[in-house]
């Protein structure tokens, strides 16, 4: 198992109830699987149409492989006004 530091921003903070979590995952997991895992643990995240994922401060695609000690940011859509 490896730990992934996960940061939540905007509405995702309200949905999860935290701004940061340590999430233990199997040794190899891609962003798409990580998103699915988050939605299983925190079903309220399914209420967001889409959100971006950044890994170590760089936006990441669904097939990006996460590694031990990565920091994942969950970034909700932003509406301007």
C-alpha positions as CSV (number, residue, x, y, z in Angstrom):
1,X,0.0,0.0,0.0
2,X,1.1,3.6,-0.6
3,X,-0.3,6.9,0.8
4,X,-1.4,9.7,-1.4
5,X,-1.9,13.1,0.1
6,X,-5.2,14.5,-1.3
7,X,-6.1,18.2,-1.2
8,X,-9.6,19.4,-1.7
9,X,-10.6,22.9,-3.0
10,X,-13.8,24.8,-3.3
11,X,-17.1,22.8,-3.2
12,X,-15.2,19.5,-2.9
13,X,-14.1,20.6,0.6
14,X,-17.8,20.9,1.6
15,X,-18.7,17.6,0.0
16,X,-15.9,15.6,1.7
17,X,-15.8,17.6,4.9
18,X,-12.0,18.1,4.9
19,X,-9.4,20.1,3.1
20,X,-6.8,17.3,3.2
21,X,-6.7,13.6,3.5
22,X,-4.1,10.8,3.4
23,X,-5.6,8.0,1.2
24,X,-4.1,4.6,1.2
25,X,-4.2,2.9,-2.3
26,X,-2.8,-0.2,-3.9
27,X,0.7,0.1,-5.2
28,X,-0.2,1.0,-8.8
29,X,-3.2,3.2,-9.5
30,X,-4.0,5.7,-12.3
31,X,-5.9,8.9,-11.9
32,X,-9.1,7.4,-13.3
33,X,-9.1,4.6,-10.7
34,X,-8.2,7.1,-8.0
35,X,-11.3,9.2,-8.9
36,X,-13.5,6.2,-8.8
37,X,-12.1,5.3,-5.3
38,X,-12.8,8.8,-4.1
39,X,-16.4,8.6,-5.4
40,X,-16.9,5.3,-3.6
41,X,-15.6,6.7,-0.3
42,X,-17.3,10.1,-0.7
43,X,-20.4,9.6,-2.9
44,X,-21.3,13.3,-2.7
45,X,-18.4,13.9,-5.2
46,X,-20.7,12.3,-7.8
47,X,-22.8,15.4,-7.7
48,X,-20.1,17.4,-9.4
49,X,-20.2,17.2,-13.2
50,X,-16.5,17.2,-13.6
51,X,-13.4,18.2,-11.7
52,X,-9.8,18.5,-12.6
53,X,-7.0,16.5,-11.0
54,X,-3.5,17.9,-10.4
55,X,-0.6,15.7,-9.3
56,X,2.3,17.6,-7.7
57,X,0.9,20.9,-9.0
58,X,0.5,19.7,-12.6
59,X,-2.8,18.8,-14.2
60,X,-2.9,15.1,-14.9
61,X,-4.9,13.0,-17.4
62,X,-6.9,9.9,-16.4
63,X,-4.1,7.5,-17.4
64,X,-1.4,9.2,-15.3
65,X,0.2,6.7,-12.9
66,X,0.3,7.8,-9.2
67,X,3.3,7.1,-7.1
68,X,4.1,7.0,-3.4
69,X,4.1,10.4,-1.7
70,X,2.3,12.2,-4.7
71,X,0.1,15.1,-3.8
72,X,-3.2,15.0,-5.6
73,X,-5.4,18.1,-5.8
74,X,-9.1,17.9,-6.5
75,X,-10.1,21.0,-8.3
76,X,-13.8,21.7,-9.0
77,X,-15.1,23.6,-12.0
78,X,-14.8,27.4,-11.4
79,X,-17.6,29.7,-12.6
80,X,-16.7,33.3,-13.3
81,X,-18.9,36.2,-12.9
